[in-house]
Amino acid sequence: MQRSTFETILGASILAIAISVGIILYKGQLTKSKDTYALFGNFDHIDGIRKESEIKISGITISNVVESDLDPKTHLARVKI
């Protein structure tokens, strides 16, 4: 079996690109947004809401509950997302 130089270079290039894409995806550069901010909401009742509960709009997950506590001034449940 005889191999040509072109096939060897092409195979090495494809392998290098695949490894680069894998490293980028592993580090999360293409999948995670760095532009995040916290939102707070006050509610009368938060039955069933726990840490890491999903927040959805029209069935699409947009965030998760980070924490929940009691607002000392209003005595309402405060949820951080």
LINWO-V89862 format. One record per backbone hydrogen bond with DSSP energy under -1.0 kcal/mol. CO is the residue of the C=O (numbers start at 1). NH is the residue of the N-H. E is the energy in kcal/mol with one decimal. If there is no record, write none. Layout:
co->[CO	CO]
nh->[NH	NH]
e->[E	E]
//
This chain:
co->[4	5	6	7	8	9	10	11	12	13	14	15	16	17	18	19	20	21	22	23	24	28	34	39	41	43	46	50	53	55	55	57	60	63	65	67	69	71	76	77	78	79	80	80]
nh->[8	9	10	11	12	13	14	15	16	17	18	19	20	21	22	23	24	25	26	27	29	32	36	81	79	77	49	53	65	62	63	60	57	55	52	80	78	75	71	43	69	41	66	67]
e->[-1.6	-2.5	-2.7	-2.4	-2.2	-2.3	-2.4	-2.2	-2.3	-2.4	-2.4	-2.2	-2.2	-2.6	-2.2	-2.2	-2.3	-2.6	-2.3	-2.1	-1.7	-1.6	-1.4	-3.0	-2.9	-2.1	-2.0	-2.0	-2.3	-3.0	-1.3	-1.9	-2.3	-2.8	-2.9	-3.1	-3.6	-2.3	-2.9	-2.7	-2.5	-2.1	-3.3	-1.2]
//
